[in-house]
């Protein structure tokens, strides 16, 4: 019923930029919030950034000033613009949709690999 498809991952050198996209089946405003999470090998999945239906954003301290989350409702797409990338940003990045209809529920994409390396 709900599908999230990430794209835009790849290999980039330190200091480079990359933009991730999350295409949603239906309006992104079906959800309380959209977000990006990431998981590096051997580590817990962590929140990167979120954006609510009102446009309020939240970022992990580690990415503040470097990453920007945005949305395009006409395209039913959420973006994560990443700049000044560091090797420690290497991870699988997952798109997340949070619903508050009837009960809290999370939806997840399959993930897209981001590798920052020389």
Backbone as CSV, one residue per row, in Angstrom:
resi,resn,N_x,N_y,N_z,CA_x,CA_y,CA_z,C_x,C_y,C_z
1,UNK,0.820,-1.197,0.000,0.000,0.000,0.000,0.863,1.259,0.000
2,UNK,1.870,1.282,0.836,2.804,2.399,0.906,4.165,1.923,0.430
3,UNK,4.711,2.620,-0.556,6.022,2.285,-1.080,6.939,3.499,-1.051
4,UNK,8.140,3.285,-0.570,9.168,4.308,-0.549,10.366,3.776,-1.322
5,UNK,10.833,4.532,-2.300,11.940,4.093,-3.133,13.038,5.141,-3.120
6,UNK,14.196,4.770,-2.575,15.334,5.673,-2.518,16.183,5.553,-3.777
7,UNK,16.851,6.643,-4.115,17.794,6.644,-5.219,18.811,7.754,-4.994
8,UNK,19.886,7.718,-5.751,20.878,8.779,-5.697,22.158,8.433,-4.971
9,UNK,22.209,7.277,-4.353,23.416,6.886,-3.653,24.536,6.553,-4.618
10,UNK,25.737,6.444,-4.075,26.879,6.126,-4.902,28.180,6.389,-4.195
11,UNK,29.245,6.395,-4.966,30.587,6.641,-4.452,30.971,8.092,-4.688
12,UNK,31.446,8.745,-3.645,31.854,10.136,-3.747,33.102,10.357,-2.898
13,UNK,33.937,11.293,-3.317,35.150,11.594,-2.570,34.862,12.494,-1.379
14,UNK,35.692,12.432,-0.341,35.518,13.333,0.796,35.451,14.785,0.334
15,UNK,34.519,15.527,0.923,34.307,16.910,0.539,33.311,17.082,-0.585
16,UNK,32.895,15.995,-1.184,31.959,16.052,-2.286,30.520,16.171,-1.833
17,UNK,29.624,16.192,-2.810,28.196,16.340,-2.550,27.406,15.245,-3.245
18,UNK,26.232,14.992,-2.710,25.355,13.978,-3.264,23.927,14.314,-2.847
19,UNK,22.970,14.034,-3.719,21.570,14.239,-3.373,20.804,12.931,-3.452
20,UNK,20.169,12.578,-2.357,19.334,11.397,-2.300,17.876,11.776,-2.513
21,UNK,17.139,10.893,-3.160,15.723,11.115,-3.401,14.917,9.955,-2.840
22,UNK,13.742,10.267,-2.352,12.810,9.254,-1.870,11.470,9.498,-2.528
23,UNK,11.108,8.625,-3.445,9.827,8.724,-4.134,8.772,7.957,-3.349
24,UNK,7.668,8.618,-3.088,6.606,8.055,-2.261,5.375,7.766,-3.106
25,UNK,4.741,6.637,-2.852,3.490,6.305,-3.531,2.363,7.096,-2.885
26,UNK,1.987,8.187,-3.514,0.974,9.061,-2.968,1.592,10.287,-2.325
27,UNK,0.747,11.169,-1.862,1.200,12.426,-1.284,2.031,12.209,-0.028
28,UNK,3.100,12.966,0.080,3.921,12.896,1.287,3.183,13.459,2.488
29,UNK,2.118,14.211,2.256,1.352,14.792,3.347,0.356,13.813,3.954
30,UNK,0.406,12.574,3.513,-0.317,11.510,4.198,0.334,11.240,5.549
31,UNK,1.565,11.669,5.702,2.353,11.321,6.870,2.636,12.516,7.758
32,UNK,2.783,12.233,9.031,3.134,13.249,10.010,4.513,13.825,9.709
33,UNK,5.424,12.933,9.329,6.778,13.364,9.035,7.441,12.393,8.068
34,UNK,8.427,12.911,7.348,9.297,12.102,6.514,10.714,12.287,7.028
35,UNK,11.540,11.291,6.818,12.897,11.424,7.313,13.885,10.510,6.634
36,UNK,15.132,10.745,6.974,16.227,9.911,6.514,16.974,9.359,7.716
37,UNK,17.266,8.082,7.659,18.072,7.404,8.652,19.240,6.737,7.933
38,UNK,20.266,6.395,8.682,21.386,5.697,8.072,21.933,4.639,9.021
39,UNK,22.552,3.634,8.426,23.145,2.567,9.206,24.472,2.161,8.584
40,UNK,25.523,2.321,9.354,26.850,1.908,8.933,27.105,0.485,9.414
41,UNK,28.020,-0.232,8.767,28.312,-1.607,9.182,28.689,-1.695,10.657
42,UNK,28.049,-2.605,11.370,28.347,-2.804,12.777,27.795,-1.752,13.708
43,UNK,26.987,-0.844,13.206,26.443,0.224,14.031,24.923,0.228,13.996
44,UNK,24.331,0.907,14.969,22.885,1.038,15.037,22.389,2.023,13.981
45,UNK,21.165,1.820,13.546,20.553,2.778,12.644,20.311,4.077,13.408
46,UNK,20.633,5.203,12.786,20.497,6.485,13.448,19.725,7.481,12.596
47,UNK,19.058,8.382,13.271,18.329,9.442,12.594,19.304,10.434,11.983
48,UNK,19.021,10.839,10.749,19.823,11.850,10.072,19.066,13.171,10.015
49,UNK,17.836,13.129,9.503,17.044,14.343,9.363,15.576,13.987,9.210
50,UNK,14.705,14.886,9.657,13.269,14.716,9.475,12.645,16.034,9.049
51,UNK,11.500,15.927,8.404,10.718,17.102,8.043,9.247,16.765,8.245
52,UNK,8.522,17.636,8.939,7.116,17.408,9.215,6.240,18.009,8.129
53,UNK,4.939,17.767,8.234,3.994,18.314,7.271,3.964,19.835,7.307
54,UNK,4.349,20.419,8.429,4.378,21.868,8.558,5.693,22.472,8.078
55,UNK,6.653,21.628,7.722,7.927,22.107,7.243,9.008,22.211,8.300
56,UNK,8.688,21.841,9.512,9.684,21.861,10.575,10.728,20.775,10.330
57,UNK,11.995,21.113,10.511,13.075,20.163,10.266,13.879,19.895,11.519
58,UNK,14.509,18.736,11.539,15.364,18.345,12.640,16.535,17.565,12.075
59,UNK,17.737,17.827,12.605,18.937,17.172,12.111,19.760,16.593,13.241
60,UNK,20.429,15.503,12.934,21.418,14.987,13.863,22.562,15.991,13.969
61,UNK,23.149,16.090,15.150,24.241,17.041,15.351,25.391,16.807,14.371
62,UNK,25.619,15.565,14.018,26.739,15.221,13.164,26.603,15.725,11.734
63,UNK,25.387,16.092,11.324,25.181,16.527,9.942,24.697,17.967,9.831
64,UNK,24.455,18.626,10.943,23.985,20.006,10.916,24.971,20.902,10.173
65,UNK,24.431,21.723,9.296,25.263,22.615,8.505,25.795,21.998,7.240
66,UNK,25.644,20.684,7.093,26.139,19.998,5.902,25.021,19.362,5.079
67,UNK,23.998,18.857,5.756,22.891,18.179,5.080,21.640,19.039,5.126
68,UNK,20.808,18.918,4.097,19.542,19.630,4.045,18.442,18.700,3.564
69,UNK,17.374,18.595,4.342,16.223,17.810,3.925,15.187,18.753,3.329
70,UNK,14.553,18.334,2.249,13.550,19.151,1.589,12.512,18.255,0.941
71,UNK,11.473,18.871,0.404,10.399,18.099,-0.206,9.855,18.797,-1.437
72,UNK,9.260,18.015,-2.313,8.575,18.518,-3.494,7.257,17.771,-3.558
73,UNK,6.205,18.415,-3.089,4.910,17.742,-3.013,4.368,17.351,-4.385
74,UNK,4.623,18.192,-5.393,4.141,17.900,-6.735,4.730,16.603,-7.268
75,UNK,5.939,16.288,-6.836,6.605,15.066,-7.276,6.526,13.953,-6.242
76,UNK,5.854,14.225,-5.125,5.748,13.249,-4.037,7.125,12.706,-3.653
77,UNK,8.051,13.621,-3.484,9.437,13.241,-3.270,10.067,14.039,-2.136
78,UNK,10.870,13.354,-1.350,11.658,13.974,-0.297,13.128,13.815,-0.656
79,UNK,13.909,14.860,-0.412,15.315,14.860,-0.775,16.211,15.016,0.444
80,UNK,17.418,14.532,0.299,18.461,14.803,1.273,19.683,15.277,0.497
81,UNK,19.954,16.571,0.575,21.135,17.136,-0.066,22.294,17.048,0.916
82,UNK,23.343,16.364,0.515,24.489,16.147,1.373,25.696,16.862,0.783
83,UNK,26.355,17.654,1.601,27.540,18.386,1.182,28.664,18.162,2.190
84,UNK,29.867,18.508,1.775,31.046,18.346,2.630,31.087,16.949,3.238
85,UNK,30.893,15.970,2.407,30.800,14.594,2.882,32.112,14.104,3.482
86,UNK,31.976,13.296,4.515,33.099,12.733,5.241,33.050,11.211,5.160
87,UNK,34.185,10.554,5.322,34.181,9.086,5.306,33.201,8.490,6.320
88,UNK,33.024,9.137,7.460,32.108,8.636,8.472,30.639,8.753,8.081
89,UNK,30.358,9.418,6.971,29.000,9.464,6.443,28.651,8.204,5.654
90,UNK,29.625,7.368,5.416,29.399,6.130,4.680,28.397,5.249,5.417
91,UNK,27.334,4.879,4.725,26.273,4.080,5.328,25.218,3.771,4.281
92,UNK,24.307,2.907,4.650,23.092,2.730,3.866,22.086,3.731,4.395
93,UNK,21.527,4.530,3.507,20.575,5.555,3.892,19.160,5.085,3.579
94,UNK,18.290,5.196,4.572,16.918,4.724,4.454,15.926,5.869,4.555
95,UNK,14.951,5.861,3.681,13.852,6.806,3.750,12.802,6.273,4.719
96,UNK,12.233,7.169,5.494,11.257,6.805,6.516,10.029,7.693,6.429
97,UNK,8.868,7.095,6.585,7.607,7.828,6.656,6.909,7.473,7.949
98,UNK,6.484,8.489,8.668,5.835,8.300,9.957,4.368,8.665,9.867
99,UNK,3.521,7.706,10.193,2.082,7.917,10.189,1.566,8.022,11.608
100,UNK,0.566,8.860,11.799,-0.078,8.994,13.102,-1.575,8.740,12.992
101,UNK,-1.988,8.086,11.916,-3.385,7.737,11.705,-3.705,6.464,12.479
102,UNK,-4.652,6.558,13.378,-5.117,5.477,14.257,-4.063,5.034,15.273
103,UNK,-2.817,4.930,14.841,-1.730,4.533,15.715,-0.400,4.881,15.055
104,UNK,0.642,5.117,15.844,1.951,5.405,15.253,2.449,4.232,14.417
105,UNK,2.974,4.543,13.241,3.492,3.503,12.364,4.578,4.070,11.462
106,UNK,5.615,3.287,11.243,6.721,3.669,10.380,6.744,2.833,9.116
107,UNK,7.075,3.482,8.005,7.294,2.811,6.741,8.724,3.076,6.302
108,UNK,9.339,2.089,5.657,10.744,2.183,5.293,10.990,1.819,3.838
109,UNK,11.954,2.493,3.241,12.426,2.117,1.925,13.477,1.035,2.031
110,UNK,13.991,0.591,0.899,14.982,-0.477,0.871,16.389,0.002,1.202
111,UNK,16.624,1.280,1.069,17.926,1.843,1.359,18.762,2.057,0.114
112,UNK,19.655,3.025,0.186,20.599,3.292,-0.890,21.979,3.514,-0.286
113,UNK,22.983,2.903,-0.882,24.334,2.945,-0.340,25.034,4.253,-0.694
114,UNK,25.617,4.873,0.320,26.463,6.043,0.131,27.852,5.695,0.650
115,UNK,28.838,5.801,-0.206,30.212,5.515,0.180,31.072,6.738,-0.067
116,UNK,31.712,7.219,0.982,32.589,8.387,0.892,34.016,7.903,1.077
117,UNK,34.780,7.931,0.014,36.129,7.385,0.047,36.975,7.968,-1.070
118,UNK,38.281,8.044,-0.818,39.217,8.469,-1.847,39.586,7.326,-2.770
